[in-house]
Amino acid sequence: RHLLQASQPISRNQLRRGDLVFFTQEGRRSSHVALYLGGDRFVHSPSSGKNVHVAGFNNDYWQRHFTEARRLEID
């Protein structure tokens, strides 16, 4: 919730490196967050105990579960 409150919504076509991308998993909206790398790729940790890795929007799973894109506004 804190990342949602600290960030502003943007459209997916406005994504820049460092933006946040949120996904719905297990029926919970925006329950999974990743860091956008550019080129339709993002880095995320699949779940506790698993390795951090790079995934992309070219994967049907991530396209279906994409919820929103947001940008942190840091002063």
Buried (B, 14 or more C-beta within 10 A) or exposed (E): EEEBEEBEEBEEEEBEEEBBBBBBBEEEEBEBBBEBBEEBBBEBEEEEEEEEEEBEBEEEEBEEBBBBBBBEEEE
